[in-house]
Amino acid sequence: MIKNPPLIRKVVEEMGGTFEEVIPERGCYYIHVRGKAFLITRKFRIAKNFISIAGATTHKDLTYTLLRRRSLPTPETVFFFRKNFQKKDIASKLSGLKFPIIIKDSSGSNSQGIFPYIKNSEEAISILTSEISNFRTLIAQEMIFGKEYRVLMLDEKVIGALEMIPPRVFGDGLSTIEKLIEEKQKSTHRKTPIDRTLKKILSEQGFSLNHILAAGEIASIKKSSSLAEGGETRDVTDIVNAKIISICSKAADAIGDYLAGIDIICEDISADPANQTFGILEINGKPDIYIHYNPTSGKSRNVIRDIINFILKLSTTQKSNLSEK
């Protein structure tokens, strides 16, 4: 799969520009196009003003706080900071949450540092007590269920939206699920552990590792999406509900960025969020863009071209505004 810098170079050259490596070891590159030049670092970040908070999306506790201040829909969340962590305070903090909950690293990414499907306070206290020394901040959050989506917002427009489908295997009528997982993992960046969690996920579907799926039958092997473990994507850009677009636009504005990758969960991205379970799970201020090219199903979206055109327009507008003052 083509990652961000090679894909950016390809699109820039298609637009008649050049892509200059400045410090590739640090991921620093110059884009030269239509008489303009600007620096990027592997991914684009387009802040709305110079006082926007760079850490607003780096730290999930800050993200959720900013979203809550705008009354935007996010799961109920509490924070635990290592520097003032007190075991005696955990139960009181958790009392406002409905189980099951998920505990995760406030600065984590790529499905790292997460402890999902925690059923009760005792289990949560045990995890928080044992894990807080490994993380500066942990958050505990109510779990909401539905389909996962990534909505890529640029200003107030959706330039790409994907359904993020958790890793799964497809039956051939001959192989056990364990064998299908082994075959799938020959081509995945990260392996799905053959552990108690996987066995539980299979059991909930009426399967076991030794079960032979019928031809075309599907078994999910993870509940959350993970492209590194063989997750899939489906383009849904053309069907995003207008009210969901409005919520995502307000979320991007809350963290002070023109460009934002917003992770949401709901049953149907084409439906009114008021009529279904809906929540913002995370916001990425420097979102991966390669995922919008060549999705598993649906249309490829040339989001890099959209982003560069927006930057060029923005720089011209800002220069014009300055010259008028």
N, C-alpha and C positions, 0 to 999 in steps of 0.2 A: 504494500500500500504506500502511495506517495505521501510523504509528510509535508509539513507546511513550507519550508524554504524552497525545495525544488519546484513545488507547485506554484509558489509565488513567482519564482523566476520565469517559469513557463508562461504564465498569464501576462506578466509584465512585457516579455518579449513579443507575445502575440499582440499587445497593445502598442508596439513600436518603441518600447522603452528598453532600458538596460538595467541589469541587476548587479550591483557591485558588492563584493565581499569586503567588509571593513575589518572586523575581527571575528572571523567565523567560529573561533573557539568559544567566544562569548555569545555567538548567535547574533552578531550585529551586521546589518546590511543596509546599503543605500539603494533606494529605488529612484531611477531617473526616468521621468516620463512627461511628455508635453511641456518641456521647459522647466519642470519642477523637480526638486530633489528632496527626499525625506528619509529619515532613518527609522528602521524597524528592528526588533529583536525577536526573530522567529515567528512572533505573532503580532497582530495589530492591537494597539490600544489607543482609542480616540477619546480623550477626556473632553468634557464640555467646558471646563474652565480650569484655570491654573490652581485653584484651591481645592479641586476634587481630591478625595482621599484615595491614594493608591492602594491602601490596605483594605478598602471596603469590601473587596471580593476575595482577598487573600485569607481573611479571617472570617469564618462563618458566623461567629458571635456578633461581629459588627454588621455583617450583611443582614442578619435577621432583625437586629435592632433598628436599622435604617428602614427596613420594609415595614416593621410594626409601626414605626412613627408615621408612615404614610397610610396606615390601615390596609395594607395589602395582604392577601391571603397566604399565610405560611403556617406550618404546623406549630403547635405550642412547643416552646423550647426553653430550657434552662442551661446555664453555663457553670462550669467548674474550672477554676483557675488553680494551677499547681501552687502558686506562691501564697495563696491564702486558703488552701484546701483544708477543710475540717470534716472528719468522718461523721461527727455528731450532727452536722448540718444537712447531710445528704437526704435523709428521709423527708425532712421538711420541704426541701426544694423540689423533690420528686412528687410531693403530694398533689400538686396541681396538674400533673400529667395523667393521661389515660393510657393504660397499657394495651397492646405491646408498644414498646419504645425502641429507638435505636440510639446507641451511643457512638459518637464519632469524633475524630480529631478535628478541631476547629480549622486547622490549616491543611488537612489531608486532601488528597486528590487521587484519581484513578482507582477508586474503590479500596484504598489503603487506609488502615487505621479505623475500621468500622466494626461495630458489634451489634448486629441487627436482631430483631425478633426477641427482645428481652421481655419476659412474660410478667415479672413482678418486681416489687421493690427490693426484695432480698437479693435477687440475681443482679439487679442494677448496682446495688451497693457493693457487692463483691467485685464486679468488673471495675467500677470507678476506683475503688480502693487499691486494687492491684495494678491498674493501668495508668493512674494519674502521674506516676513518676516517669513514664515514658513520653508524656506529652505536656506541652505548656498549658494547653486548654482543651478540655473535653466538653462536648455539648450532649445533652440528653434531649431527645425530641420524640414527640408522638409520631407513630408511623401512620401514614395514609396509604391507601391501596388503589391501584389503577394502572394505567399504562404510562410509561415514562416517555417524555418528549423533550427535545432540545430545540428551542426557538432562538434563532439568530436575529437579533434586532439591530438595525442600523438607523439611528435617529428614531423616527416613529414608524418605520417600515420593516416588515418581516422579509428578509432576503433569503432565508432558508429555514426550514423546519423539518425535523426528523422524528419519527417514532423510533425509540431505542428499544430494540427487542432483546431480551436476555438470552444468553447462550442456550442452545437446544440441540438435540440430535434427532435425526430422521431415521425411522426404521426401514430395514431392507427385507424383513421377513426371515432373516437367517442369523443375524448377529445379536448378541446380548447388548444391553445398554452399556455395560462396562466396556465391551469391545468397541462400540460406536464412539464412546468418549475417548478411548485411546487413539482411535483413528483421527478423530477431530483435532485432538491436541497435537498431532504431528505438525499442524500448520498454524497453531496459535502461539502468540507471544508469551502468554502466561497460562499456566495449567490450572484447571479447576480441581481442587483437592478431592480425592476419594475419601471422604470422611463422614462423620456423623451428620453434619449439616446436609451434605448431598443425599445421603440415604433418607433423611427426613423429607427433603424436597421430593424425592422420587416416591416415597411412601404416600405422601399426600395426593399424588396422582394415581395411586394404585399400582405402582411399579416397584421393582427392586433392581439391583445391579445385574442380576441374572435373568431378568425378564427379556424376552425376545419381542421387539416391537414389530407389528405388522408393517408391510410395505407402505411407506408414506405416513405412518403413525408418528406422532411427535411427542418427545419427552423433554421438558425444561430441566436444565441441570444447574440453574442459578436463578434466584428470584429478581436480582437487580441486573441492569444492563452492564456489560463490560465488553467493549470491543476487543480488548487484549485477550479475553478468554473465549473469543469466538462469537460475541454478540453480533446482531444484525441491525440494519437501519432501513427505514422505509420513508421516502420523501412524502411529506404531507403539506408542503408549502402552500399549495393552492386552496386548502380547505380549512385553514385556521379561522376559528370564529372571531368576529370583529371585536367582541367583548374581551376575549383572551388577548388579542393584539393590544387592546387598550391597557389591560393590566400589565402586560409585559413591557409596554412603552413606559408606564409609570414606574415600574421596577428598575429599568435602566436609568431613568432620570433620578431615582432615589440614590443610586450609587455614583451618579455624576459622570456617566459615560454615554457617548453616542453609540458605541458598539458594545454589545453584551450578548453572551450566550446564556440563555435563561432555561434552567431545568425545571420542568413542571411535571406534575402527575395529575391525571384525570382519566375518566373512562373514554372520552371522545373529544378530541381537540376541535372538532367541527361544531360541537354543541355549546350551548350557553353554559358558562361556568356556574351560574346560580342554580342550575338544575342537576348538578352532579357534584361528587367529591372533587375538589380542586385545591391545589396548593403549589406554591413556589418552593422548590427544594433547595436550589442553589443558583448563584449567578456567577458567571465567569467573565471578568473584565478583559481578559486576553484569551478569547475562546479559540479552540482548535477549529480550523476552517477546512482542513482536508476532508473532514467527514462528510461535507456536503457535496463532494465530488464522487461520482460512482457509488451511490448507495446500493444496498443489497437489492432493493426494488424501488422503482420510481425514477423520477427525472433528476439528472445531475444539475446542480446550481452553481453558476460561475460567480460565487460570492466575492472572490478576490477582485474581479473587475468592478463589481458594485462598490466595494470598499475604496479602491483606488480612485474611482471617479468621484466618490463622495469627498475624499481628502482633497482632491484637486479643486472641487467646487468650494469646499470650506475654506481653503487657503486663499482663493480668489476673493471670496466674500469678506473674509477678515481683513485682507489687505485693502479692499475697497472701503470698508468701514473706517479703517485707521486713516486713510487718505482724506476722508470727508471731515474728520475732526480738526 
